[in-house]
Amino acid sequence: MKHAKKLVAVVLIGVMTLAFTACGGGSSDNGEVNIYMWSDYISSDVISAFEEETGIKVNMSYMSTSEEAAAKITSGGGSEYDIIMPCDADMTSLIEGGYLEEINLDNVPNWENLGDAYKNREFDPENKYAIPYLMNYVYVVYNKETCPVEITKYEDLLDSKLKGQIASVTGQRNLFPIALVALGYDPNSKDDQEIKEAYEWLQKLMPNIAGLDSDSAETMMINGAASVGFFFDGQAARAFEELGTDKLAVAELTDPIQLGVDEMVIPKDAKNKENAEKFLNYILDADNGAANLQGMREEFGSYYTCPNTAAVEKMPDEYKEAPAIAIPEKMKENYFLQLDIGDAAKVYDSYWTKLMSEEQ
C-alpha cells in the first residue's frame, strides 16, 4: 500500500517537473522568501520544486504555538519574514492594527482555486490580507483497547480514571474553549468570571494530561504512553497510520469541536513581498496543492483538511476517506471557530501563564 501511495506522489511531482521545463524554469538566483509556520506542515519536495522553477530560495523557520506567530507579526515580523502563519482568530486584530501588507491578487491568480467559503470572509471581505492554507479540526481520539472510559463530551476528560492518560495539543486558544464549552459558555467568551471558571476546569484536567505538544502529541499514543488524544486532525492521521482503525477511533462528541484555519499573511514591511506572492500563487495551484497534500502524507504520515477545492478534487479516495479526515458528518457540522477576543486576551494570558506555572 505504501508503494501505491508513493507512486501517486511521484506522478504528481513528475507532472509538476514537466510543467517547470515547459515554462522555462531554471536555477537562476532570484532572491529568497522567508517563511515562519508550523513544522511538518508542508512537503519538502514541493518547496524544492518551487525553488527549481523560480530560482527563489525558501528559508523556513518554525513556531510552536499560534500565539508565537501573532507575536512575530506585531513585533515587526517583516524585518525577518515574508510569510507568517497566524490562525484565523488573530486576523481581525492584525488587520485593524495595520500589521499586514495587502496581497496583490493579480499576482496570485490561483486564489480562485479556493472554495467559496474561504473567500470574502468577515474579517477580510475584499481578500486583501490572508490566504487560507490548511484547516484543522481538533477532536478526541481514543485507543479502543486501553482507554478506560467512554468519551462523548469534554466533561468526560476529567474522569480520574484518565489520570496521566491524555496526550494533548497546547495553547490557550485550543484548551480554554473546550473548558468553556464544557461549562456551557461561549468558546470565545470575553467574560472575566467565565474565563476564571474555565481556568479552574483546566486545573482539574491537568492531572489527566500525559503531555502538551502541538507538534507531536500523537507520539504519546503511538508509543502507548497515552490512551486518549486531543489532537489536530493531522496528528490524528499520524496516529491512525501507525495504529490503524482496529485500535484507534474518533470519539463521537456531542459537544462542538473546534475548526481552525491557518492563514498565510505577508507582514508589514516584508522585504520580499513579490517573492511571497509568487510562493502563495504556487502553493494554490491545483496540481501543486495536491502534491503538497500527498507529499505530507508520504513525508510526515499526516493528512489535513484543505480549503483548496481544486487540489482536493485531484486527490485519491484514500485521502478523502482517511479516518482522520472522514470524521462523522454530524461532528463536522457541529463546530466552532476561534474568534477575536479583543482585550480579553490579557485575561486569558494571565490565567494561561498561571496554569502553566502550576505544572512546572
N, C-alpha and C positions, 0 to 999 in steps of 0.2 A: 504493500500500500504506500509506503514512504517513497518508493521509486516512482510510483504514478504521480504522487504529489510533486516530487522534484521535477518530473517531466513537464508538468503544466508550467511551473515557474520558468524552466529553461526555455520553453516555447515562447512564453511572453517576453522574456528578456531578449530572445533571438529576434522576435518581431521588432522590438524597440531598436536593437542594434542595426538592423537593416534600414530602419527609418532614419537613424542618425547618418548613415552613409549616404543615403539619397539626399539628405538635407545639407550635406557637406560639412557635418560636424567634424571638429578636429581637436587637437590638444593645445591650441594656442592659449597663452595666458591672458585671460580677460578679467582678472581680478578675483575677488573672493566674496563669499557670503557667509556670515557668522550667525549660527542658529543656536538658540537656547530652548531646550524642550526636554520631555521625558526620555529616559534611556530605554533601549529595546523597543522603540516606538516608530521606527522607520527602517526599511530594508537597506542594508549597506550596498547591495547590488544596485539598487535604484539610485542611491547617492553617487556611486561610481559611474553609472550610465549618464547621469546629469552632468558630471564633471567632464566626461568624454565628449559629450555632444556640445557643450557650451564653452569649455575651457575655463569655467569658473570653479575655483577651489572652494569646497564646502568645509567649514570648520565647525564642529559640533561641540557643544557643552551641555551638561545635563543638570536638571533640577530634581529635588526630592519631593517638593510639595507645590501646589498651585500658588500658595502664598509667596513662595520664593520668586515665581515668575512675575507676579504683580509687583513685588518689591523691586525687582530689577528694573521694571519699566518706570516706576515712579521715582527711582533714584538716578535717572539719566541713563537708562539702558542703551540708548542709541550710540553712546560712546564706545560700547563693546559689541553690540549685537545688531543684526539687520532684521532678524525674525525672532520673536519670542512667543511662547505658547501659554497664555493665560487661559483660565476657564471662562465660560460664558458668564458666570456670576460676577466677575470683575469688570465686565465690559462697560457698563453704564458709567461707573466712576472713572475708568480710564479715558473714555471718550470725553466726558464732561470736564475732566481735569486737563484736557489738552495734551495728553501724554503720547498720542499716537499720530503717525503720519497717515494722510489719506492715500489709499491704494488706487492707482490709476487702472481701472478695469479695461481700458483699451489695451493695456499690456498684459492682461490676464483674461483673454477671451474664453479659456476653458472653464471659467467661472460658471458658464452656462450648464456645465455638467452636473452641478449640484441640484438636489431635489428642491422643489418649490418651497418646502417647509423651512429651508435653510437660507432663503433669500428674503430681503426686505423685512428682517426681523425687528422687533420692537425697539431694541437698543441701537440698531443700525439700519434704519429704514431705507437709506439710499445705498447700502452696501459699500460704504466708503472705508471701513476700518478693519473688518475681520473676515477671514476666510476659514470656515469650519473645516477641520482636518479629519478627526475621527470622534466617535461618540462612545460613551461608556455607561452602560447600566451598572449599577452597584447593587449586588444582591447576595444572598446567603447560599453557600454550597455546603453540603454535609457528607460525611462518609457513612454510608448505609450500614457498614459493619461495626463501626466503633462509636458513632455518635449516641450518647445515652438518653437523649430526649427528642421529642417531636418538636419541630420548629415551624410554626405557622405565622408568627408575629415577632416583632423585635423584643417584646417583653420576655419571650422565651429564652433569649440570650442571657438573661440574668439568673437562670436556674443554677443553683450551686453545684449541680452535677457536672456542669461545664467548666469547673474551675481549671484554669490553665489550658483550656482546650480550643480557644478561638484564635485563629490567625486573621489579622485584620489590616486593611489599609489604614493609613493615618491621615491627619489633617483635620482641623476643627470643622471645616465645611463639609466633611464627609461623615463625621461622627456625631456632632451636635444635632443634625437633622433627624437621625433615627431616634435619638432620645426625645426630641420634641414631638415626633410622630407618636412614639410610644405613650407619651403623656397626653396625647390628644390635642397638641398645639400645632400651629403653622410651622413647617420645617424651616421657614425663613423668618421666624419670629424676631421682632425688634424689641420685645418687652423684657425689661430687666429681670423681673421676677420669673418669667418663663425660662429665660436663659439660665438663671440660677438653678431652677429645678432640673433643667436638662443636665447641668454640671453635676448635680447630686445623683442623677440617674447614671451618668457615666462613671461616677465614683463606684457605684455598685457593680458596673460592668467590668471594671479594670481587673479584679481578681480572676476573672474568667479569660482574660486576654493572654495568649501564649506569646504574642509579639505583634508590634505595629510596624508595618513596612508597606509603603505604596509601590515599591518596585518589585518585590519578590516574596510577598507574604505566602504565596501558594506553595513555596518550597517546604513550609512547615507542615502542610497537609500531605505533600508528596512523600516526605520522609517519615511520616507518622507521628510527628510532634503535636499535631492538632487534628481534631476530628470535625471541626467546623471552620469555614472560611467566610469572611465578609469581604468580598472581592469586587474589583473591576472585572468586566466580562473577559478582558484579555488575560487576566490572571487565572480566571476560572478555566479558560481554554487550555492553558498550560497544564493545569491540574487534571483536566479530563484527558488530555493527551497521554499523561503518564499513568493514570489510574483507571481510566475508562468508565463507562456508564454502569458497569457491573458493581463498582464500588461507590461511585460518586453520583449525587443527584442535586438538582437545584431545589431549594426549599420553596414551596409554593406559598409565598407570603400573602396574607390578606391586607397587610399594611402596604402603602405605596412605596415603590422603590425609586431611587434617585437615577435620573438621566442627566449626565453632564456632557457638554460639548467642549472639546479642546480646540481653541481658536489659534490661527496663525495671524499675528499682527506685526506691523512694522513700527518700532518705537520711534518717538520724535528724534529727529536729527540723526537717523541711521546713516552710516557712511556709504552704504552700498544699496540704496533703495532700488535702483534699476535691476540689479542682480537679484535682489529679494523678490521682485515681481516676476522675474524670469523663473525663479525656483517655484513660486506659487503656481504659475501657469503650468509648469512642467508636472507638478505633482497632481494637478487637477485633470490632466489628460486622462481619458478613459483607460487606454492601454497601460499607461504608467501607474495609474491608481490601482488597477487590478494587479499589476506586477508587484506593487508595494504590499498589497494585502497578502498575496501569495508568498512573497519573499519573507514577510514577517512570520508567516506560518512555518516556512522552512527553517528560518534562522533562529527564531525565538519560541516556536511552538504556540504562538498566540494568534487568535482571530479577534478582530474588533468590529463593532457596528460602524458602518461608513455612510456619510451623507452624500457621497458622490454616486448618484444612482447610475450614471453611465458606466462607472467602474464595476459596480455591483452586478450589473447585467452581464458582464463578461466573466464573472466568477463561476466556478463549477458548483454543482449542487452540494458537494462536500462542504463548502463554505456556508451556503445558505441553510443547510440542515445540521450544522455543527451544534452540539448540545449547549455550548456557551452562548451561541447566537440565537438559536431557535428556542428560546425560553417560552413558557406558556404565554399565549397572546393576552390573557387577562392580566398578567403582570406587566407586559409592555404597555398596556393601555392605562394601568393604574400607576402612574409615575408622577414625580415632582421634579422641578428644576431648581437649581441654585439661583436665587435672585439677589440683586444688590441689596445689602443690608445697611448701607449708609453708615452713620455714626455708631450704630450698634456693633460694628466690627470691633470697636475698642473694648466693649463688654465681653464679647467672645474671646478676644485676645487675652484679656485678663484671666478669665476662667480657664482657658486652654493652658496658659502658662502655669497656672496653679495646679491643674490636673496633671500635667507632665512632670512638674517638680515633685509631686507626691509619689510618682512612680520611680523616682531615682533611688 
